[in-house]
């Protein structure tokens, strides 16, 4: 099981300068390799006798010429350019497999990061040793025990972080779910989540709360002369505010997902088309402010770590239009209708609570049929249905 632990760093001025230089080297190597990849691929298409580009060949090519053409690369760890080209090769693999778009050039201030292999750094308590630099203080120690695979140093606004990948078989740092039964979770805009238990969790909506300040700093940045020191300062202030908004949103999502996975073993959620939802210009800002995709990502890995499971409903599952009491389904139900009465059984429903209850029922039925346990179905042999067996899941996780 792979876990990534992201830890804030506390570097001094010399170390901060080194980080920026190493990140710039990695960015240059990535962009150089991408340009060479395009050139060599066009040459191969014109003449098939020419070799096709690959990340291994590009790494050898860069090693052969960097001492003469790019001697400043030698001032930082060799992993910075080499791992950047390896990441470019992985990006092309994802592109050819249809999992991602064509790789684009990395930009300064946006893609400031470099990666180290496990033989190039070491960790001792609350500090990490970086090649050509020495020991750098970390804000906390590594939480997980296991084989350390790699570390990525990155910058967010004016802060530096290190994300350490660990291969561990020990997930005892999180206790198993309390198994309070199953729960359905309906995500929304007015409230972040509505549970089938009737609980409502309001989202912090940090972008909406700080929108006036965000607009003010954006106007201030646009008025500064390009290349000036004042523009650099204004850009830093705006980046810090964006980072604060993201941190507030992340904190709320972590608290919610930790609480749900700690209490419930089986959780039913919807497969939301977030990309299509944000095309609605009236709701795009509110939807993006909630972080629906991040909620699902955190739910899946945290539930698996606690021995639980997340059941995702189909994209067009009619959770809101179906009566949770009798199963009657409405033909249409506009988004403006927040409460409705079932014409078949006369049950009055809150739209969000009804959807959450339907998601819970879907999760329970899907779990019973997927487990294939004795007693699941109409023709069970025993008089009493046996206790369900928890299913363990293994995946690639990331930890806050």
N, C-alpha and C positions, 0 to 999 in steps of 0.2 A: 504494500500500500504506500503510495507516494503522497507526502504531505509537504506543502510549502509554507514556511513560517517567515512572515515579513516583519522585520525588526527595524526600528528607527536607529540611525547612527548619530553619534555626537562627535563629528570631526572638527579639528582645528583648521586654521586658515590654509596651512600647507597641505593638509589632507584633502580639503575641499578643492583646492587647485588641482591636485592630482586626479581626483575623481572626474572633474570637468575635462581634463586632458585625456584621460582614458576613455571617457564616453565619446569625446570628439573623435578619437582614433577609431573606435568601434563603428561610429556612424560613417566616417570616411571610408573605411574598409567595406562596409555594407554597400554604400552607394557606388564605390569603384567596382565591386564585384557584380552588382546589378547591371551597370553600364557595359562591362566586359561580357556578361552573360548574353545580353541583347545582341552585341556586336558579333560574338562567336556563333550565336544561333542563326543570325542572318547569313553569315558566311557558310555555315553548314547547309542551310536550305539552298543556297546558290550552288554549292559544290559538296556533294555527299562524301567526298573523300576527306574533307576537313573533319576534325574531331568535334563531337557534340560537347557543349559546355557542361561542367559538373562542379560541385563545390570543392571536391578534392583537388581537381586540376587547378581551380582558381586559387586555392590556398597555396599550392606549390608555386604557382606563378607569382603570387604576391611575395612569398618568402625569397624568391630569386632576385627580385628587383627593389625590395624596400630599403636595403642598405644604401643603395645609390640614389634612388629617386625620393624615398620617404624616410630619411634617417631619423626624423623626430618620432617615428613609431617605436624606436628602440628605448625611448624614455619611459614607456609604460609596459605593463605585463604583456607578454606575447599572446595571452588568451583573448585580449580585447579585440584585435582584428581577426584572429582565427575563429573564435566562436561566433563572431558576427557573420562570417561567410558560411559557417555551418548552419546558422539560423536562416540565411538566405536559401540554402538548399532545402531546408524543411519547409520554407514558405512556398517554394516551387512545387514540392511534393503535394502540399495541400491544394495548390492551384490546379495541378493536373488531375488530382482526385476529385475536384469539384467542391472542396470544402471551404475554399477561400477565393478571393479575387486575385488578380495579377499583382505581384509585389510592387510596392511604390518606394520612392526614395525617402529616406529618413530625414527629418528636419531637426535643426538645432532648437532646443527649448521644448521640443515635443517628445523626441525619442532620445533622451539622455540616459543611457544605460550601457553597461558592459557586463559580461558574464565570465566567471572563473570556474575551471574544473576543480574537482575535489583534491587534486594533487598540488594545487597552486595556493591554497589557503588553509588555515587552521583556526580552530575556535577554542578559546580558553575562558570559560565563564562568561563574563559580560564584555568580551572583546574578541575581535577577529583580526587575523594577520593577513595583510594584503601584500603581494609581491611588489618590490621596489618602494614600499611605503612603510611597512611595519605594522604595529598594533593600532587598531582603531576601536574606540569605545562604542559599545552597543547599549541601548537603553534597557535591555533585558537579556537574559540568557536564553539559549535554545530550549524550547519546551519538550522536544521529542528526542527519543533515543533510537538510534539505528544508523544505517550507512548513509553518510552525507554524499550526495551526488554532485551538486553544483551550487553556486551562489551568484545571484544577479544584483549588482549595485545599481540603483536607479535614483533619479531625482524627481520629486514632486514639489513644484513651486521652489521654495528655497531650502527644502529639507532633503536629506539623503537617506535612503533605506537600503537594506540588504534582504533579499528573499532567498532563503536557504531551503533547498530541496532535500528531503530525507526519505529514505526507503525504510519503513519500519513495519513490523508485524504487531507491535504493541499499541492497541487502541484503548488501554485501560485508563488513560487520562480523562476519559469521559465515561461516566456511569451509564448503564443501560437505561432505556426509556422506562418511565414509571408505568407505562401501559395502562393509561386511563381510558383505554378504548380507542376508537377511531374518531377522526374529526375531519370535517370538510372546511376548506378555506377559500372564501370568495374574495378576490382582490378587487379594489375599486379606486375611484378618484377622490370622492368625498371622505371616505375612510380607507385606510391602507388595507385592512383585512377585516372581514366579518366571518366569525366562526359559527359552525353548526350548533354550538352550545349557546348561542345568542350573544357572545362577547363581541365587542367592537373595538378595534385598535386604530386609533387615529395616527396618521403619518405626520412627521414634523414639517413636511413641505418646505425644506430649507431654501429652495430656489425662489419660491414665492415670497417667503419672509424677507429675504435679502435682495430682492429684485431691484428696489430703488437704489441701494448702494452699488449694486452691480452695474446698473445703467450709468450712474454717476462716474464710476471709475472708468467705464468703457468710453464715455465722452471725453474724460480727461486724457486718456491714452490717445485718442484720435486727434487731439489738438497738439500733441507734442511733435516736435520736428524729428523726422526719422534719423536714426544714428546718434541722437543726443543722449546725454546722461539722464536727463529728466524723463525721456521716453523709456529708458531702461528701468528707472525706478517705478514709473507708472505701470509698466508691464509686470513688474514683480508684485506690486500691490494687487493687481487684478488676478494674477495667478494664485496668490495666497487666498483670496476670497473664493475663487473657484475650488481650491483644495478644501477650504472650510466647509463649503456646501456639500461637497462629495463626502467628507468625513461625517457630517451630521446624518446624511442619508444612510451611509454604511453602518453607523452605530445603531440607528433605529432598526435596520434590517437584521443586524446580528442579534440584538436583544429579542426581537420577535421570533426569529428562527430557532434560537437557542431555547426559548420558552416552549415553543411548540414541539420540538423534537425531544425535549426532556420529559414532557407530559404524555405525549401520545405515541403509540407504536405505529399506527397506520394513519397516513395523512393523504387526503384527496385534494388535488388542485387542478386548475384548468390549464390547457395548453394554449396560452394566449398568443395571438399574432401581433406582437408588439410593433413590428415594423409597419404593418398595415394600420395599426391603431394610431400611430403618431402622424399619419398622413392627414388626419382630421385636424385642421388648423385651429379649431375651437378647443380641442382637448389635448393637443400635442404637448404643450408645456406641462400640464398637470400630470399626464401619463409619464413623461420622462422624469418628473420630479419624484415619482414613487419608486421607481427601480424594480419593475416587475420581473425582468429577466434575472437580475441579481438575487431576488427573493427565491426564485426557483432553483438557481444554482446552489445557494447556501442550504436550502432545504434538503436537496438530494444528497449532498455529501455529509451533512451533519446527521441526517436520519440514518444513513448507512453506518456511520461511526458509532451510533448508539444502538445498533441492532434493529432499527426500525426500517420503514420503507415508505416511499412516496409514490402514490398512484396518480398518474396524470390522465385526465379525461381527454377524449378526442377533441380535435380542434373545433368541431361544430356540435359538440354535446349541448343540448338545450337545457342547461341547468336552471336558467331563470324562468323559462316558459313552461316548465313541467311542474305540476303540483306534487309536492313532496308527500302529500297525504294519500291521494288516490291514483296518481300517475297521469292525470289528464294533461294534455299538452295544448297550449294555446297556439293559434296560427301565427299571430303577430303580437309583439310586446315592445313598444317603443322605449327608448332609453329614458324618456322623461317620466315614465310610470314607475314609481318607487314602491307602490303597494297595489295589490290586486286580489280579487276574490275568485276562487275557483268556481266556474259555472256548474261543475259536476257534483262536488261535495260541499260547496258553500264555505270552504275554509278560507279565511282571510290571511294573506301572506305578506310579509315584508320581502321585497324583491331579493335583497342580498342574503338574508337568513335562509330563505327558501332555496336559493342557489347553493348555499353552503351545505344544507341538509342533503340535497340531491348529490352533491359531490361526495359527501360522507357515505351515502348508501351505495354509490357507484364504487367507491374504494373498497367497501366491505365485500360486496358481491364479486368484484374482480379478484380480490385476494383469495376468497374461498375457492373460486374456480381455478385460479392459477396454481394454488398449492396442490390441488388434486387430492385433498385429504379425505379420509374416510368420513362419510357423513355429509360431504359437500354435494348437494344435489337432492333430487326428489326421492330416489330409490336407495336410501342408505340402509345398511344391514343392521346396525346397532340401534337400540332404542334411544340411547342418549348420544348426542353428537360429541365426539372427543375434543379435547383441548387443542387449539390451533398451535402450530409449531412456527416459531419465528424463523424467518429466512435471513441469512447473512448476505451482505453484498460487499463486493470489493471494487474499488474504482480509483481514480486519480483525484485526490482532494487538494484543496487549498485552504489554509487557515489564516484567520485575521492576524 
